[in-house]
Every structure is written in structure tokens, then in C-alpha cells.
Amino acid sequence: MAAGIGSRYGAGIKQLAKVGPSGEIIIDYSIHDALAAGFDKIIFIIRKDIEEEFKEVIGSRIEKIADVSYVYQDLSDLPEGFHVPEGRTKPWGTAQAIWAIRDVIDCPFMVINADDFYGASSFQIMHDYLVNEMSEDASVLDFCMAGYKLGNTLSEKGTVARGICRQSESGELLSVTETYHIGRHEDGVVRGDDGNGHVREIPEDSLVSMNMWGLKPTIIGILGEKFHVFLQQLQNMPADKRRTAEYLLPFVIDDLIRAGKASVKVLPVHEKWYGVTYHEDRESIVKAIADMVSRNIYKEKLFG
């Protein structure tokens, strides 16, 4: 998913920020690790207004080494009968982004953010589950999720939003709660809020979702149906909510779990996350990748 505006990042398109020694961007490392793990098709979900730059910076290169498709997350891509609310410019969110791939996917797939560095082992873990363990039982949808420790996903430059997860003793996801403004305070305690100003302490070993999901194509139809419901409910909301409310993938998956229609296996990942939520984050990931290159985890020139 590379259609995010990146409003907190500042000048420039954060998905295209160069972080590697040979000008690589974060998604280069994700694609490298995905291909090495056994994935063989890349679908870029982008906005029309960044298409030219996106293809120039990355798409044209990746097309030489992998099967590549492009789909576009567009504000006006809505179920029949709905229209963009007056004054809305904010994208609809991750659930709409995945719904956008409805014409180009027919097999189990993995979802990632373009501006998150996940680490090589996460791709291997996800691929192995999709290929070897995902159930074909149609009665309950079998999904999976990479679970990161919250302490490994914080930004040193500001707060972040994360899906705080609960899991069963057997490793099944019980719920995902979107939590905002998560950061370490001056007293060393990590806190976040529920989006309505209710702040709480969050243990650093809490399990979080980084939008790395393993899904079946069946989810696409469900996303369309629930988007219809979301938009119906939106019509009865105040004008400011109609302009800003987001249709998010974790919300949909959480609903499916609670309804007993989906089971999500949590796959623990011990990698440290890096990302460019803020412009100042770039320095940290540049240093981290340089260190990984020095330890021969990645080549100095990733491709070629």
C-alpha cells in the first residue's frame, strides 16, 4: 500500500525517500525480502497523482525482476450509489486500498505498507504460513498477521498509531484496537489514546499490528459489502466526520473475528521496525540499513 499522503512526513513523498547506500527506498527492501521468501507477484496500490514519479523511482526497475501490477486508490472509487462527501479530501483508508485490488488478485496474498521496513524474517514467516498452513475450510476464513512488540515499533521523533492486539493462548487474534498518539513520555512510560482523548499506559511488550496481513481473496468481496455499510453510516454523521472518517482494514478483520467468521493466526516477529512517519525518521533508517549492509545482510547495491 503506497497511496498514503504522508501528511506528517513534510515535504516530499515519504514512500519514495531514499534510505539505502545506492539510493534504495524502503519498499525496495520489502520487495527484495518478499521475492527471496518466495512471493512472485507485486501489486502496487498508489494514487494517480504520484504514478509518474512512483514508476520512475521504483516501478520501472521492479518490472524487470518481478510480475508487477498497479491499482489506484481513488477518493471517488465507491460502491454504486455513493458519492464523495462535500469537502472531503482525505483518503478512505486501508480497507478501501485493499478493495482496490479486486480485479487483479485471485490467490492468497500478503498486505504491507510501503513506508514500513519489516525485516526479512517476517516475509519468510508469512509466506510459509500462506503456502503451507492456511486452511481451505470455507466455513471460517483463515488469515494470519505478523505480530510485533510495541517497543520495537516506536518512533524516536514523534507519536505513532498502532493496532493493539489481544491473542489467545493458542496464538489466535482476539481483537485489534486502533490506538493513536503512542509515544514514550518524559517519565519513560509509553502511552497512547483511543482517538477520543482517553489516554492510557501501554506495556512495551504489547502485541501490535503493522498492517502485515496474510489474506484470502474472499476478503475482497467482504470489503466491498462492509464499505457499503460504512458509507451508509457515514451519511448520518456530522460533517467533520464525513470528511475525515477512515475505513480501516483492522476494523473489518476485528468485526469478522467477533462474528466468528474469521480466524487470524498471530505469527510472532522479533525484527525491529523502521519507518518514515516523520521526516526526521529517515536518518535512523539510513543508519540501520548501513549497519545491515556492513554485516552482509543486504548488498550495497540491492538489485544488480
HELIX and SHEET records of a PDB file:
HELIX    1   1 LYS A   14  LEU A   16  5                                   3    
HELIX    2   2 ILE A   26  ALA A   37  1                                  12    
HELIX    3   3 LYS A   48  ILE A   50  5                                   3    
HELIX    4   4 GLU A   51  PHE A   54  1                                   4    
HELIX    5   5 LYS A   55  GLY A   59  3                                   5    
HELIX    6   6 SER A   60  ILE A   62  1                                   3    
HELIX    7   7 THR A   94  TRP A   99  1                                   6    
HELIX    8   8 ALA A  120  ASP A  128  1                                   9    
HELIX    9   9 TYR A  129  GLU A  133  3                                   5    
HELIX   10  10 LEU A  150  ASN A  152  5                                   3    
HELIX   11  11 THR A  218  LEU A  234  1                                  17    
HELIX   12  12 ALA A  239  THR A  244  1                                   6    
HELIX   13  13 LEU A  249  ARG A  258  1                                  10    
HELIX   14  14 ASP A  281  SER A  294  1                                  14    
SHEET    1   A 2 LYS A  41  ILE A  46  0                                        
SHEET    2   A 2 ASP A  67  TYR A  72  1                                        
SHEET    1   B 4 PHE A 109  VAL A 111  0                                        
SHEET    2   B 4 LEU A 207  LEU A 215 -1                                        
SHEET    3   B 4 LEU A 141  LYS A 149 -1                                        
SHEET    4   B 4 ALA A 262  PRO A 268  1                                        
SHEET    1   C 6 PHE A 109  VAL A 111  0                                        
SHEET    2   C 6 LEU A 207  LEU A 215 -1                                        
SHEET    3   C 6 VAL A 160  GLN A 167 -1                                        
SHEET    4   C 6 LEU A 173  ARG A 184 -1                                        
SHEET    5   C 6 VAL A 190  ASP A 193 -1                                        
SHEET    6   C 6 VAL A 199  GLU A 201 -1                                        
SHEET    1   D 2 ASP A 116  PHE A 117  0                                        
SHEET    2   D 2 TYR A 274  GLY A 275 -1                                        
END                                                                             
